Amino acid sequence: MNAINKTILLCFLSGWFFMNITAQEEFKRKGLAVLVYTKNGIGYVHNNISSAVNCIQKFGKQYGFRVDTSSSPSVMTETNLKQYILLIFPSTNNDVFDTDLQRLAFRHYIEAGGGFVGIHSVTGTERNWKWFKMMLGGTFATHARYQKFNVRVVDPAHPSVQGLPKIWSKEDEFYFAKELYPGPKVLMANDLTSLDTGDTTQKNNILKNAGGYAELYPSVWSYDFDGGHTWCTTLGHDKKDYSEPIFMKHILQGIRYVASQVKEINFKKAYAKTYTEPLKL
């Protein structure tokens, strides 16, 4: 290895070491506790959920924050949620609350300044609840078949994409959304032109659901919504993703970003009387 390559390697290792130390100090300083919520409604349930939970639990052990997990909607009370700086929904799908009071408690948590991280099929969650779909920026429409395509960083200055490949060639499901709501800040986008359109059915499905997007389609975004702070990625279909270093860094930095935005959970700021109350503008 020549001197130049040694220097590049040392710089990379130093940067990675510094990021790890910074993350540890940041999480410990905040006394971070997160809730990983894994409830799924009737319908398709991803087999990646346990892998996602294990991945986040490893982050907790490595960086010194508490990770609680639950698939029970009974955790959705203001008394319980106030202890968490953010909630993580890994590949949740369909209706994940049993009662409207649980929905209202979740909404109050966001209105109180709470954090939310959504992973993969989270966009298929609570498809009949307008406010929740607005928080996500839309709701699931369909996806292209599992295949390799390119994911591009479109906001290189954002903290959650630091150190990720500018063009990330990845096997995954290319998600499309409907009922889009303006507001989310797009951080990464899937490259439509890198999809395999050799199959006519596949090509027609892509053209039908791409809408006005000609080349890049949003896949990762952040959104300060109704008092809260959210970060979502549509990537992460394969359970192997949650042990793959680049994807793990992707999720960790999403968690770090949201944690850095949440200053306090103050339920006095919550205003909705019902979970369907129109958004306060």
C-alpha angles and dihedrals in degrees: 000000000000125000094261094052091046090053092050091048092049091049091051093048092046091051092049092048091049091049091052093048091046092050092049092051092044095051095043092047091055093045085230121206122175134188118220106203116198105172115137128191128222110307138042116005120195118233090217096076098091089047090052091050091050090049093052092045088055089053089052093052093044098045101031106248129128119251119198119184132198141161092190119103087210087085089069099097128116091238091057100037096053090075093063126082089200143002122224121206108191111195094329114171139191121347111356100171126071099203140029089240088062090051090050092050090052091048091048089052091057092044088051090061100267128156130243132193117187124192131200112311092024085109087069092059123114093355093179097052111090097196092052091049089050089052089053093045092240143346135264117281106167142302137234116247117281108279145128116283138152125267115199130203107233099174105044093173094061114108095228095061099047112131095009119125112272086223111028116193104206141163109231145112114290103224126210125195139203135197087045117197121204119239112066117117108230112224103169132015136197115240109238091194091062093061121105107250097170091110112074095216091050092047093050091048091053094047092047095051102034089078111182093345110110103176116355125043122192114257105155126034146155125219134185098210132177093335097316136093123236139182123183137182126189090200125096110075098142117071088221089067090074092066095040111105099224094047092044089053089049092056095040092053091049089054091046092050095052091044089054092053098050110088101169142342105236115171090190085079092059111105110169116112092191131022090244096051112132116263114270107239 
